[in-house]
């Protein structure tokens, strides 16, 4: 399921970069509570946040969305 994939991917990316939910919420200019809701799938991740996260983590939006397992475009 697409929602579960992107929720897991944004959590895994955050943890792999040793960031807290608060750190990423600040990057996205949102609250920690709202960011936690994105990771749980309680709220859909807005496109603007998807793009910001892809740029921040240097991965493709397709990777975050679970459309590919390739993290970067060659």
Predicted model as a PDB file, atoms N, CA, C, CB and O in Angstrom, pLDDT in the B-factor column:
MODEL        1                                                                  
ATOM      1  N   UNK A   1       0.847  -1.177   0.000  1.00 58.00           N  
ATOM      2  CA  UNK A   1       0.000   0.000   0.000  1.00 58.00           C  
ATOM      3  C   UNK A   1       0.893   1.240   0.000  1.00 58.00           C  
ATOM      4  CB  UNK A   1      -0.964  -0.002   1.225  1.00 58.00           C  
ATOM      5  O   UNK A   1       1.840   1.329   0.781  1.00 58.00           O  
ATOM      6  N   UNK A   2       0.595   2.171  -0.856  1.00 63.00           N  
ATOM      7  CA  UNK A   2       1.418   3.363  -1.060  1.00 63.00           C  
ATOM      8  C   UNK A   2       1.581   4.198   0.200  1.00 63.00           C  
ATOM      9  CB  UNK A   2       0.825   4.211  -2.144  1.00 63.00           C  
ATOM     10  O   UNK A   2       2.690   4.638   0.501  1.00 63.00           O  
ATOM     11  N   UNK A   3       0.504   4.427   0.942  1.00 67.00           N  
ATOM     12  CA  UNK A   3       0.594   5.270   2.139  1.00 67.00           C  
ATOM     13  C   UNK A   3       1.529   4.651   3.161  1.00 67.00           C  
ATOM     14  CB  UNK A   3      -0.793   5.484   2.758  1.00 67.00           C  
ATOM     15  O   UNK A   3       2.358   5.351   3.743  1.00 67.00           O  
ATOM     16  N   UNK A   4       1.411   3.362   3.386  1.00 73.00           N  
ATOM     17  CA  UNK A   4       2.288   2.717   4.353  1.00 73.00           C  
ATOM     18  C   UNK A   4       3.736   2.767   3.908  1.00 73.00           C  
ATOM     19  CB  UNK A   4       1.863   1.280   4.572  1.00 73.00           C  
ATOM     20  O   UNK A   4       4.635   2.888   4.739  1.00 73.00           O  
ATOM     21  N   UNK A   5       3.975   2.676   2.607  1.00 87.00           N  
ATOM     22  CA  UNK A   5       5.340   2.735   2.099  1.00 87.00           C  
ATOM     23  C   UNK A   5       5.954   4.091   2.373  1.00 87.00           C  
ATOM     24  CB  UNK A   5       5.372   2.435   0.605  1.00 87.00           C  
ATOM     25  O   UNK A   5       7.064   4.163   2.900  1.00 87.00           O  
ATOM     26  N   UNK A   6       5.258   5.182   2.026  1.00 93.00           N  
ATOM     27  CA  UNK A   6       5.884   6.488   2.228  1.00 93.00           C  
ATOM     28  C   UNK A   6       6.007   6.820   3.711  1.00 93.00           C  
ATOM     29  CB  UNK A   6       5.084   7.576   1.512  1.00 93.00           C  
ATOM     30  O   UNK A   6       6.948   7.510   4.106  1.00 93.00           O  
ATOM     31  N   UNK A   7       5.088   6.350   4.534  1.00 95.00           N  
ATOM     32  CA  UNK A   7       5.206   6.579   5.973  1.00 95.00           C  
ATOM     33  C   UNK A   7       6.466   5.912   6.521  1.00 95.00           C  
ATOM     34  CB  UNK A   7       3.959   6.051   6.708  1.00 95.00           C  
ATOM     35  O   UNK A   7       7.218   6.507   7.293  1.00 95.00           O  
ATOM     36  N   UNK A   8       6.674   4.680   6.111  1.00 95.00           N  
ATOM     37  CA  UNK A   8       7.878   3.958   6.560  1.00 95.00           C  
ATOM     38  C   UNK A   8       9.138   4.594   5.999  1.00 95.00           C  
ATOM     39  CB  UNK A   8       7.810   2.480   6.142  1.00 95.00           C  
ATOM     40  O   UNK A   8      10.147   4.708   6.695  1.00 95.00           O  
ATOM     41  N   UNK A   9       9.079   5.005   4.747  1.00 96.00           N  
ATOM     42  CA  UNK A   9      10.275   5.595   4.128  1.00 96.00           C  
ATOM     43  C   UNK A   9      10.660   6.911   4.793  1.00 96.00           C  
ATOM     44  CB  UNK A   9      10.043   5.821   2.634  1.00 96.00           C  
ATOM     45  O   UNK A   9      11.842   7.145   5.045  1.00 96.00           O  
ATOM     46  N   UNK A  10       9.684   7.778   5.084  1.00 98.00           N  
ATOM     47  CA  UNK A  10      10.070   9.058   5.702  1.00 98.00           C  
ATOM     48  C   UNK A  10      10.581   8.834   7.131  1.00 98.00           C  
ATOM     49  CB  UNK A  10       8.866  10.044   5.712  1.00 98.00           C  
ATOM     50  O   UNK A  10      11.470   9.551   7.592  1.00 98.00           O  
ATOM     51  N   UNK A  11      10.027   7.854   7.821  1.00 97.00           N  
ATOM     52  CA  UNK A  11      10.537   7.537   9.160  1.00 97.00           C  
ATOM     53  C   UNK A  11      11.945   6.955   9.073  1.00 97.00           C  
ATOM     54  CB  UNK A  11       9.595   6.548   9.881  1.00 97.00           C  
ATOM     55  O   UNK A  11      12.836   7.367   9.815  1.00 97.00           O  
ATOM     56  N   UNK A  12      12.145   6.003   8.173  1.00 97.00           N  
ATOM     57  CA  UNK A  12      13.468   5.385   8.024  1.00 97.00           C  
ATOM     58  C   UNK A  12      14.519   6.403   7.611  1.00 97.00           C  
ATOM     59  CB  UNK A  12      13.415   4.257   7.000  1.00 97.00           C  
ATOM     60  O   UNK A  12      15.628   6.398   8.144  1.00 97.00           O  
ATOM     61  N   UNK A  13      14.184   7.274   6.669  1.00 97.00           N  
ATOM     62  CA  UNK A  13      15.132   8.306   6.235  1.00 97.00           C  
ATOM     63  C   UNK A  13      15.494   9.218   7.406  1.00 97.00           C  
ATOM     64  CB  UNK A  13      14.541   9.136   5.070  1.00 97.00           C  
ATOM     65  O   UNK A  13      16.663   9.547   7.604  1.00 97.00           O  
ATOM     66  N   UNK A  14      14.498   9.619   8.170  1.00 98.00           N  
ATOM     67  CA  UNK A  14      14.753  10.491   9.328  1.00 98.00           C  
ATOM     68  C   UNK A  14      15.672   9.797  10.329  1.00 98.00           C  
ATOM     69  CB  UNK A  14      13.425  10.890  10.015  1.00 98.00           C  
ATOM     70  O   UNK A  14      16.644  10.388  10.800  1.00 98.00           O  
ATOM     71  N   UNK A  15      15.367   8.555  10.650  1.00 98.00           N  
ATOM     72  CA  UNK A  15      16.182   7.814  11.613  1.00 98.00           C  
ATOM     73  C   UNK A  15      17.589   7.554  11.082  1.00 98.00           C  
ATOM     74  CB  UNK A  15      15.510   6.492  11.965  1.00 98.00           C  
ATOM     75  O   UNK A  15      18.557   7.639  11.836  1.00 98.00           O  
ATOM     76  N   UNK A  16      17.712   7.240   9.802  1.00 97.00           N  
ATOM     77  CA  UNK A  16      19.031   7.007   9.199  1.00 97.00           C  
ATOM     78  C   UNK A  16      19.911   8.251   9.241  1.00 97.00           C  
ATOM     79  CB  UNK A  16      18.873   6.543   7.757  1.00 97.00           C  
ATOM     80  O   UNK A  16      21.138   8.155   9.241  1.00 97.00           O  
ATOM     81  N   UNK A  17      19.274   9.420   9.276  1.00 97.00           N  
ATOM     82  CA  UNK A  17      20.021  10.682   9.331  1.00 97.00           C  
ATOM     83  C   UNK A  17      20.108  11.230  10.758  1.00 97.00           C  
ATOM     84  CB  UNK A  17      19.367  11.720   8.416  1.00 97.00           C  
ATOM     85  O   UNK A  17      20.500  12.377  10.971  1.00 97.00           O  
ATOM     86  N   UNK A  18      19.737  10.394  11.727  1.00 98.00           N  
ATOM     87  CA  UNK A  18      19.796  10.763  13.150  1.00 98.00           C  
ATOM     88  C   UNK A  18      19.080  12.077  13.444  1.00 98.00           C  
ATOM     89  CB  UNK A  18      21.243  10.866  13.600  1.00 98.00           C  
ATOM     90  O   UNK A  18      19.592  12.929  14.170  1.00 98.00           O  
ATOM     91  N   UNK A  19      17.891  12.229  12.871  1.00 98.00           N  
ATOM     92  CA  UNK A  19      17.077  13.424  13.094  1.00 98.00           C  
ATOM     93  C   UNK A  19      15.855  13.056  13.923  1.00 98.00           C  
ATOM     94  CB  UNK A  19      16.650  14.067  11.746  1.00 98.00           C  
ATOM     95  O   UNK A  19      15.368  11.926  13.871  1.00 98.00           O  
ATOM     96  N   UNK A  20      15.376  14.017  14.679  1.00 98.00           N  
ATOM     97  CA  UNK A  20      14.145  13.824  15.442  1.00 98.00           C  
ATOM     98  C   UNK A  20      12.961  14.305  14.613  1.00 98.00           C  
ATOM     99  CB  UNK A  20      14.206  14.575  16.801  1.00 98.00           C  
ATOM    100  O   UNK A  20      13.127  14.989  13.603  1.00 98.00           O  
ATOM    101  N   UNK A  21      11.778  13.939  15.055  1.00 98.00           N  
ATOM    102  CA  UNK A  21      10.587  14.452  14.392  1.00 98.00           C  
ATOM    103  C   UNK A  21      10.543  15.976  14.485  1.00 98.00           C  
ATOM    104  CB  UNK A  21       9.319  13.837  15.009  1.00 98.00           C  
ATOM    105  O   UNK A  21      10.091  16.641  13.554  1.00 98.00           O  
ATOM    106  N   UNK A  22      11.000  16.519  15.583  1.00 98.00           N  
ATOM    107  CA  UNK A  22      11.033  17.978  15.754  1.00 98.00           C  
ATOM    108  C   UNK A  22      11.968  18.623  14.744  1.00 98.00           C  
ATOM    109  CB  UNK A  22      11.469  18.345  17.179  1.00 98.00           C  
ATOM    110  O   UNK A  22      11.647  19.671  14.183  1.00 98.00           O  
ATOM    111  N   UNK A  23      13.132  18.004  14.506  1.00 98.00           N  
ATOM    112  CA  UNK A  23      14.076  18.535  13.506  1.00 98.00           C  
ATOM    113  C   UNK A  23      13.410  18.640  12.140  1.00 98.00           C  
ATOM    114  CB  UNK A  23      15.333  17.640  13.412  1.00 98.00           C  
ATOM    115  O   UNK A  23      13.498  19.672  11.476  1.00 98.00           O  
ATOM    116  N   UNK A  24      12.746  17.572  11.727  1.00 98.00           N  
ATOM    117  CA  UNK A  24      12.137  17.545  10.398  1.00 98.00           C  
ATOM    118  C   UNK A  24      10.906  18.452  10.347  1.00 98.00           C  
ATOM    119  CB  UNK A  24      11.754  16.104  10.010  1.00 98.00           C  
ATOM    120  O   UNK A  24      10.638  19.075   9.320  1.00 98.00           O  
ATOM    121  N   UNK A  25      10.165  18.527  11.438  1.00 98.00           N  
ATOM    122  CA  UNK A  25       9.017  19.435  11.481  1.00 98.00           C  
ATOM    123  C   UNK A  25       9.470  20.878  11.274  1.00 98.00           C  
ATOM    124  CB  UNK A  25       8.265  19.298  12.823  1.00 98.00           C  
ATOM    125  O   UNK A  25       8.802  21.643  10.578  1.00 98.00           O  
ATOM    126  N   UNK A  26      10.585  21.249  11.867  1.00 98.00           N  
ATOM    127  CA  UNK A  26      11.124  22.609  11.676  1.00 98.00           C  
ATOM    128  C   UNK A  26      11.498  22.836  10.216  1.00 98.00           C  
ATOM    129  CB  UNK A  26      12.360  22.843  12.581  1.00 98.00           C  
ATOM    130  O   UNK A  26      11.215  23.897   9.660  1.00 98.00           O  
ATOM    131  N   UNK A  27      12.128  21.850   9.599  1.00 98.00           N  
ATOM    132  CA  UNK A  27      12.487  21.935   8.181  1.00 98.00           C  
ATOM    133  C   UNK A  27      11.238  22.183   7.331  1.00 98.00           C  
ATOM    134  CB  UNK A  27      13.204  20.640   7.720  1.00 98.00           C  
ATOM    135  O   UNK A  27      11.269  22.970   6.385  1.00 98.00           O  
ATOM    136  N   UNK A  28      10.148  21.511   7.675  1.00 98.00           N  
ATOM    137  CA  UNK A  28       8.912  21.607   6.905  1.00 98.00           C  
ATOM    138  C   UNK A  28       8.019  22.770   7.352  1.00 98.00           C  
ATOM    139  CB  UNK A  28       8.146  20.310   7.013  1.00 98.00           C  
ATOM    140  O   UNK A  28       6.959  23.013   6.775  1.00 98.00           O  
ATOM    141  N   UNK A  29       8.466  23.475   8.383  1.00 98.00           N  
ATOM    142  CA  UNK A  29       7.691  24.590   8.929  1.00 98.00           C  
ATOM    143  C   UNK A  29       6.305  24.133   9.387  1.00 98.00           C  
ATOM    144  CB  UNK A  29       7.557  25.705   7.886  1.00 98.00           C  
ATOM    145  O   UNK A  29       5.284  24.746   9.074  1.00 98.00           O  
ATOM    146  N   UNK A  30       6.312  23.032  10.138  1.00 98.00           N  
ATOM    147  CA  UNK A  30       5.081  22.486  10.695  1.00 98.00           C  
ATOM    148  C   UNK A  30       5.363  22.056  12.129  1.00 98.00           C  
ATOM    149  CB  UNK A  30       4.546  21.287   9.839  1.00 98.00           C  
ATOM    150  O   UNK A  30       6.492  22.189  12.602  1.00 98.00           O  
ATOM    151  N   UNK A  31       4.373  21.555  12.810  1.00 98.00           N  
ATOM    152  CA  UNK A  31       4.567  21.115  14.192  1.00 98.00           C  
ATOM    153  C   UNK A  31       5.062  19.666  14.231  1.00 98.00           C  
ATOM    154  CB  UNK A  31       3.253  21.254  14.992  1.00 98.00           C  
ATOM    155  O   UNK A  31       4.893  18.906  13.278  1.00 98.00           O  
ATOM    156  N   UNK A  32       5.671  19.312  15.348  1.00 98.00           N  
ATOM    157  CA  UNK A  32       6.114  17.934  15.542  1.00 98.00           C  
ATOM    158  C   UNK A  32       4.909  17.005  15.511  1.00 98.00           C  
ATOM    159  CB  UNK A  32       6.886  17.782  16.877  1.00 98.00           C  
ATOM    160  O   UNK A  32       4.984  15.901  14.970  1.00 98.00           O  
ATOM    161  N   UNK A  33       3.800  17.448  16.089  1.00 98.00           N  
ATOM    162  CA  UNK A  33       2.582  16.635  16.116  1.00 98.00           C  
ATOM    163  C   UNK A  33       2.093  16.327  14.705  1.00 98.00           C  
ATOM    164  CB  UNK A  33       1.481  17.349  16.907  1.00 98.00           C  
ATOM    165  O   UNK A  33       1.727  15.192  14.403  1.00 98.00           O  
ATOM    166  N   UNK A  34       2.089  17.340  13.845  1.00 98.00           N  
ATOM    167  CA  UNK A  34       1.628  17.129  12.466  1.00 98.00           C  
ATOM    168  C   UNK A  34       2.603  16.204  11.732  1.00 98.00           C  
ATOM    169  CB  UNK A  34       1.493  18.489  11.710  1.00 98.00           C  
ATOM    170  O   UNK A  34       2.176  15.307  11.005  1.00 98.00           O  
ATOM    171  N   UNK A  35       3.903  16.418  11.918  1.00 98.00           N  
ATOM    172  CA  UNK A  35       4.872  15.544  11.252  1.00 98.00           C  
ATOM    173  C   UNK A  35       4.684  14.096  11.722  1.00 98.00           C  
ATOM    174  CB  UNK A  35       6.325  16.022  11.533  1.00 98.00           C  
ATOM    175  O   UNK A  35       4.748  13.172  10.911  1.00 98.00           O  
ATOM    176  N   UNK A  36       4.457  13.897  13.004  1.00 98.00           N  
ATOM    177  CA  UNK A  36       4.232  12.542  13.525  1.00 98.00           C  
ATOM    178  C   UNK A  36       3.009  11.920  12.848  1.00 98.00           C  
ATOM    179  CB  UNK A  36       4.043  12.568  15.070  1.00 98.00           C  
ATOM    180  O   UNK A  36       2.987  10.717  12.591  1.00 98.00           O  
ATOM    181  N   UNK A  37       2.001  12.732  12.563  1.00 97.00           N  
ATOM    182  CA  UNK A  37       0.805  12.235  11.876  1.00 97.00           C  
ATOM    183  C   UNK A  37       1.139  11.791  10.448  1.00 97.00           C  
ATOM    184  CB  UNK A  37      -0.291  13.321  11.852  1.00 97.00           C  
ATOM    185  O   UNK A  37       0.542  10.839   9.944  1.00 97.00           O  
ATOM    186  N   UNK A  38       2.081  12.466   9.795  1.00 96.00           N  
ATOM    187  CA  UNK A  38       2.518  12.042   8.456  1.00 96.00           C  
ATOM    188  C   UNK A  38       3.187  10.668   8.546  1.00 96.00           C  
ATOM    189  CB  UNK A  38       3.500  13.088   7.833  1.00 96.00           C  
ATOM    190  O   UNK A  38       2.916   9.784   7.732  1.00 96.00           O  
ATOM    191  N   UNK A  39       4.058  10.497   9.538  1.00 96.00           N  
ATOM    192  CA  UNK A  39       4.767   9.223   9.681  1.00 96.00           C  
ATOM    193  C   UNK A  39       3.815   8.076  10.019  1.00 96.00           C  
ATOM    194  CB  UNK A  39       5.840   9.339  10.761  1.00 96.00           C  
ATOM    195  O   UNK A  39       4.060   6.934   9.633  1.00 96.00           O  
ATOM    196  N   UNK A  40       2.750   8.370  10.725  1.00 94.00           N  
ATOM    197  CA  UNK A  40       1.762   7.334  11.082  1.00 94.00           C  
ATOM    198  C   UNK A  40       0.739   7.098   9.986  1.00 94.00           C  
ATOM    199  CB  UNK A  40       1.044   7.716  12.357  1.00 94.00           C  
ATOM    200  O   UNK A  40       0.031   6.091  10.000  1.00 94.00           O  
ATOM    201  N   UNK A  41       0.658   8.018   9.041  1.00 92.00           N  
ATOM    202  CA  UNK A  41      -0.337   7.892   7.984  1.00 92.00           C  
ATOM    203  C   UNK A  41      -1.691   8.457   8.367  1.00 92.00           C  
ATOM    204  CB  UNK A  41      -0.491   6.458   7.604  1.00 92.00           C  
ATOM    205  O   UNK A  41      -2.676   8.239   7.662  1.00 92.00           O  
ATOM    206  N   UNK A  42      -1.751   9.181   9.477  1.00 94.00           N  
ATOM    207  CA  UNK A  42      -3.010   9.782   9.911  1.00 94.00           C  
ATOM    208  C   UNK A  42      -3.380  10.982   9.036  1.00 94.00           C  
ATOM    209  CB  UNK A  42      -2.916  10.210  11.382  1.00 94.00           C  
ATOM    210  O   UNK A  42      -4.558  11.291   8.857  1.00 94.00           O  
ATOM    211  N   UNK A  43      -2.363  11.650   8.496  1.00 95.00           N  
ATOM    212  CA  UNK A  43      -2.554  12.750   7.545  1.00 95.00           C  
ATOM    213  C   UNK A  43      -1.694  12.478   6.323  1.00 95.00           C  
ATOM    214  CB  UNK A  43      -2.193  14.135   8.186  1.00 95.00           C  
ATOM    215  O   UNK A  43      -0.605  11.914   6.431  1.00 95.00           O  
ATOM    216  N   UNK A  44      -2.193  12.884   5.157  1.00 93.00           N  
ATOM    217  CA  UNK A  44      -1.398  12.740   3.943  1.00 93.00           C  
ATOM    218  C   UNK A  44      -0.302  13.790   3.901  1.00 93.00           C  
ATOM    219  CB  UNK A  44      -2.285  12.848   2.697  1.00 93.00           C  
ATOM    220  O   UNK A  44      -0.500  14.935   4.307  1.00 93.00           O  
ATOM    221  N   UNK A  45       0.844  13.385   3.410  1.00 95.00           N  
ATOM    222  CA  UNK A  45       1.983  14.277   3.265  1.00 95.00           C  
ATOM    223  C   UNK A  45       1.732  15.210   2.084  1.00 95.00           C  
ATOM    224  CB  UNK A  45       3.302  13.473   3.072  1.00 95.00           C  
ATOM    225  O   UNK A  45       1.554  14.737   0.961  1.00 95.00           O  
ATOM    226  N   UNK A  46       1.712  16.534   2.312  1.00 97.00           N  
ATOM    227  CA  UNK A  46       1.519  17.459   1.195  1.00 97.00           C  
ATOM    228  C   UNK A  46       2.663  17.372   0.181  1.00 97.00           C  
ATOM    229  CB  UNK A  46       1.394  18.891   1.717  1.00 97.00           C  
ATOM    230  O   UNK A  46       3.799  17.061   0.541  1.00 97.00           O  
ATOM    231  N   UNK A  47       2.359  17.644  -1.066  1.00 97.00           N  
ATOM    232  CA  UNK A  47       3.356  17.571  -2.132  1.00 97.00           C  
ATOM    233  C   UNK A  47       4.549  18.476  -1.821  1.00 97.00           C  
ATOM    234  CB  UNK A  47       2.730  17.961  -3.483  1.00 97.00           C  
ATOM    235  O   UNK A  47       5.694  18.090  -2.052  1.00 97.00           O  
ATOM    236  N   UNK A  48       4.288  19.671  -1.303  1.00 98.00           N  
ATOM    237  CA  UNK A  48       5.400  20.587  -1.002  1.00 98.00           C  
ATOM    238  C   UNK A  48       6.361  19.975   0.020  1.00 98.00           C  
ATOM    239  CB  UNK A  48       4.859  21.932  -0.475  1.00 98.00           C  
ATOM    240  O   UNK A  48       7.571  20.188  -0.060  1.00 98.00           O  
ATOM    241  N   UNK A  49       5.827  19.218   0.977  1.00 98.00           N  
ATOM    242  CA  UNK A  49       6.678  18.558   1.972  1.00 98.00           C  
ATOM    243  C   UNK A  49       7.421  17.376   1.346  1.00 98.00           C  
ATOM    244  CB  UNK A  49       5.835  18.081   3.176  1.00 98.00           C  
ATOM    245  O   UNK A  49       8.583  17.128   1.667  1.00 98.00           O  
ATOM    246  N   UNK A  50       6.755  16.661   0.466  1.00 97.00           N  
ATOM    247  CA  UNK A  50       7.401  15.551  -0.247  1.00 97.00           C  
ATOM    248  C   UNK A  50       8.627  16.052  -1.000  1.00 97.00           C  
ATOM    249  CB  UNK A  50       6.411  14.875  -1.226  1.00 97.00           C  
ATOM    250  O   UNK A  50       9.693  15.440  -0.938  1.00 97.00           O  
ATOM    251  N   UNK A  51       8.476  17.156  -1.704  1.00 98.00           N  
ATOM    252  CA  UNK A  51       9.585  17.727  -2.476  1.00 98.00           C  
ATOM    253  C   UNK A  51      10.703  18.181  -1.544  1.00 98.00           C  
ATOM    254  CB  UNK A  51       9.097  18.912  -3.339  1.00 98.00           C  
ATOM    255  O   UNK A  51      11.877  17.922  -1.810  1.00 98.00           O  
ATOM    256  N   UNK A  52      10.350  18.849  -0.470  1.00 98.00           N  
ATOM    257  CA  UNK A  52      11.356  19.317   0.491  1.00 98.00           C  
ATOM    258  C   UNK A  52      12.136  18.143   1.069  1.00 98.00           C  
ATOM    259  CB  UNK A  52      10.691  20.120   1.625  1.00 98.00           C  
ATOM    260  O   UNK A  52      13.361  18.206   1.175  1.00 98.00           O  
ATOM    261  N   UNK A  53      11.444  17.081   1.442  1.00 98.00           N  
ATOM    262  CA  UNK A  53      12.120  15.912   2.017  1.00 98.00           C  
ATOM    263  C   UNK A  53      13.026  15.235   0.996  1.00 98.00           C  
ATOM    264  CB  UNK A  53      11.091  14.909   2.544  1.00 98.00           C  
ATOM    265  O   UNK A  53      14.136  14.823   1.333  1.00 98.00           O  
ATOM    266  N   UNK A  54      12.573  15.118  -0.233  1.00 97.00           N  
ATOM    267  CA  UNK A  54      13.400  14.504  -1.279  1.00 97.00           C  
ATOM    268  C   UNK A  54      14.679  15.308  -1.480  1.00 97.00           C  
ATOM    269  CB  UNK A  54      12.615  14.403  -2.609  1.00 97.00           C  
ATOM    270  O   UNK A  54      15.761  14.735  -1.606  1.00 97.00           O  
ATOM    271  N   UNK A  55      14.561  16.615  -1.510  1.00 96.00           N  
ATOM    272  CA  UNK A  55      15.748  17.468  -1.666  1.00 96.00           C  
ATOM    273  C   UNK A  55      16.659  17.359  -0.449  1.00 96.00           C  
ATOM    274  CB  UNK A  55      15.336  18.935  -1.884  1.00 96.00           C  
ATOM    275  O   UNK A  55      17.879  17.272  -0.590  1.00 96.00           O  
ATOM    276  N   UNK A  56      16.077  17.363   0.729  1.00 97.00           N  
ATOM    277  CA  UNK A  56      16.851  17.311   1.972  1.00 97.00           C  
ATOM    278  C   UNK A  56      17.637  16.001   2.090  1.00 97.00           C  
ATOM    279  CB  UNK A  56      15.921  17.474   3.182  1.00 97.00           C  
ATOM    280  O   UNK A  56      18.813  16.005   2.452  1.00 97.00           O  
ATOM    281  N   UNK A  57      16.980  14.892   1.785  1.00 97.00           N  
ATOM    282  CA  UNK A  57      17.621  13.581   1.912  1.00 97.00           C  
ATOM    283  C   UNK A  57      18.370  13.153   0.643  1.00 97.00           C  
ATOM    284  CB  UNK A  57      16.580  12.537   2.258  1.00 97.00           C  
ATOM    285  O   UNK A  57      19.013  12.103   0.630  1.00 97.00           O  
ATOM    286  N   UNK A  58      18.290  13.954  -0.412  1.00 95.00           N  
ATOM    287  CA  UNK A  58      18.942  13.641  -1.691  1.00 95.00           C  
ATOM    288  C   UNK A  58      18.464  12.312  -2.263  1.00 95.00           C  
ATOM    289  CB  UNK A  58      20.458  13.609  -1.517  1.00 95.00           C  
ATOM    290  O   UNK A  58      19.256  11.470  -2.685  1.00 95.00           O  
ATOM    291  N   UNK A  59      17.141  12.152  -2.261  1.00 96.00           N  
ATOM    292  CA  UNK A  59      16.513  10.977  -2.861  1.00 96.00           C  
ATOM    293  C   UNK A  59      15.415  11.454  -3.804  1.00 96.00           C  
ATOM    294  CB  UNK A  59      15.937  10.013  -1.765  1.00 96.00           C  
ATOM    295  O   UNK A  59      15.056  12.631  -3.803  1.00 96.00           O  
ATOM    296  N   UNK A  60      14.889  10.544  -4.601  1.00 95.00           N  
ATOM    297  CA  UNK A  60      13.806  10.917  -5.511  1.00 95.00           C  
ATOM    298  C   UNK A  60      12.464  10.868  -4.775  1.00 95.00           C  
ATOM    299  CB  UNK A  60      13.784   9.979  -6.748  1.00 95.00           C  
ATOM    300  O   UNK A  60      12.308  10.162  -3.778  1.00 95.00           O  
ATOM    301  N   UNK A  61      11.517  11.621  -5.284  1.00 95.00           N  
ATOM    302  CA  UNK A  61      10.162  11.551  -4.729  1.00 95.00           C  
ATOM    303  C   UNK A  61       9.576  10.158  -4.972  1.00 95.00           C  
ATOM    304  CB  UNK A  61       9.249  12.645  -5.359  1.00 95.00           C  
ATOM    305  O   UNK A  61       8.822   9.648  -4.143  1.00 95.00           O  
ATOM    306  N   UNK A  62       9.915   9.551  -6.090  1.00 94.00           N  
ATOM    307  CA  UNK A  62       9.441   8.189  -6.370  1.00 94.00           C  
ATOM    308  C   UNK A  62       9.922   7.213  -5.301  1.00 94.00           C  
ATOM    309  CB  UNK A  62       9.919   7.725  -7.759  1.00 94.00           C  
ATOM    310  O   UNK A  62       9.190   6.298  -4.925  1.00 94.00           O  
ATOM    311  N   UNK A  63      11.142   7.397  -4.812  1.00 95.00           N  
ATOM    312  CA  UNK A  63      11.655   6.529  -3.750  1.00 95.00           C  
ATOM    313  C   UNK A  63      10.815   6.707  -2.487  1.00 95.00           C  
ATOM    314  CB  UNK A  63      13.150   6.836  -3.458  1.00 95.00           C  
ATOM    315  O   UNK A  63      10.380   5.724  -1.887  1.00 95.00           O  
ATOM    316  N   UNK A  64      10.589   7.942  -2.086  1.00 95.00           N  
ATOM    317  CA  UNK A  64       9.794   8.186  -0.879  1.00 95.00           C  
ATOM    318  C   UNK A  64       8.396   7.592  -1.026  1.00 95.00           C  
ATOM    319  CB  UNK A  64       9.702   9.696  -0.588  1.00 95.00           C  
ATOM    320  O   UNK A  64       7.862   7.015  -0.080  1.00 95.00           O  
ATOM    321  N   UNK A  65       7.810   7.732  -2.202  1.00 94.00           N  
ATOM    322  CA  UNK A  65       6.454   7.237  -2.429  1.00 94.00           C  
ATOM    323  C   UNK A  65       6.373   5.718  -2.588  1.00 94.00           C  
ATOM    324  CB  UNK A  65       5.883   7.891  -3.649  1.00 94.00           C  
ATOM    325  O   UNK A  65       5.279   5.155  -2.604  1.00 94.00           O  
ATOM    326  N   UNK A  66       7.511   5.062  -2.704  1.00 92.00           N  
ATOM    327  CA  UNK A  66       7.517   3.619  -2.849  1.00 92.00           C  
ATOM    328  C   UNK A  66       7.294   3.129  -4.261  1.00 92.00           C  
ATOM    329  CB  UNK A  66       6.495   3.040  -1.978  1.00 92.00           C  
ATOM    330  O   UNK A  66       6.981   1.959  -4.480  1.00 92.00           O  
ATOM    331  N   UNK A  67       7.456   4.031  -5.227  1.00 91.00           N  
ATOM    332  CA  UNK A  67       7.278   3.648  -6.635  1.00 91.00           C  
ATOM    333  C   UNK A  67       8.522   2.982  -7.198  1.00 91.00           C  
ATOM    334  CB  UNK A  67       6.924   4.871  -7.476  1.00 91.00           C  
ATOM    335  O   UNK A  67       8.467   2.311  -8.229  1.00 91.00           O  
ATOM    336  N   UNK A  68       9.645   3.173  -6.515  1.00 90.00           N  
ATOM    337  CA  UNK A  68      10.902   2.546  -6.898  1.00 90.00           C  
ATOM    338  C   UNK A  68      11.725   2.310  -5.641  1.00 90.00           C  
ATOM    339  CB  UNK A  68      11.683   3.423  -7.923  1.00 90.00           C  
ATOM    340  O   UNK A  68      11.533   2.973  -4.622  1.00 90.00           O  
ATOM    341  N   UNK A  69      12.644   1.355  -5.730  1.00 88.00           N  
ATOM    342  CA  UNK A  69      13.572   1.136  -4.620  1.00 88.00           C  
ATOM    343  C   UNK A  69      14.904   1.840  -4.883  1.00 88.00           C  
ATOM    344  CB  UNK A  69      13.802  -0.372  -4.398  1.00 88.00           C  
ATOM    345  O   UNK A  69      15.802   1.820  -4.042  1.00 88.00           O  
ATOM    346  N   UNK A  70      15.024   2.468  -6.068  1.00 86.00           N  
ATOM    347  CA  UNK A  70      16.209   3.249  -6.399  1.00 86.00           C  
ATOM    348  C   UNK A  70      16.116   4.598  -5.710  1.00 86.00           C  
ATOM    349  CB  UNK A  70      16.359   3.421  -7.934  1.00 86.00           C  
ATOM    350  O   UNK A  70      15.158   5.343  -5.917  1.00 86.00           O  
ATOM    351  N   UNK A  71      17.103   4.911  -4.896  1.00 82.00           N  
ATOM    352  CA  UNK A  71      17.050   6.144  -4.123  1.00 82.00           C  
ATOM    353  C   UNK A  71      17.375   7.381  -4.978  1.00 82.00           C  
ATOM    354  CB  UNK A  71      18.017   6.055  -2.950  1.00 82.00           C  
ATOM    355  O   UNK A  71      16.819   8.457  -4.755  1.00 82.00           O  
ATOM    356  N   UNK A  72      18.267   7.222  -5.947  1.00 78.00           N  
ATOM    357  CA  UNK A  72      18.710   8.377  -6.718  1.00 78.00           C  
ATOM    358  C   UNK A  72      18.663   8.082  -8.205  1.00 78.00           C  
ATOM    359  CB  UNK A  72      20.121   8.789  -6.309  1.00 78.00           C  
ATOM    360  O   UNK A  72      18.756   6.934  -8.641  1.00 78.00           O  
ATOM    361  N   UNK A  73      18.517   9.151  -8.964  1.00 69.00           N  
ATOM    362  CA  UNK A  73      18.564   9.035 -10.423  1.00 69.00           C  
ATOM    363  C   UNK A  73      20.022   8.994 -10.833  1.00 69.00           C  
ATOM    364  CB  UNK A  73      17.809  10.219 -11.128  1.00 69.00           C  
ATOM    365  O   UNK A  73      20.830   9.785 -10.347  1.00 69.00           O  
ATOM    366  N   UNK A  74      20.364   8.065 -11.733  1.00 61.00           N  
ATOM    367  CA  UNK A  74      21.755   7.984 -12.211  1.00 61.00           C  
ATOM    368  C   UNK A  74      22.014   8.955 -13.323  1.00 61.00           C  
ATOM    369  CB  UNK A  74      22.081   6.583 -12.682  1.00 61.00           C  
ATOM    370  O   UNK A  74      23.129   9.019 -13.840  1.00 61.00           O  
TER     371      UNK A  74                                                      
ENDMDL                                                                          
END                                                                             
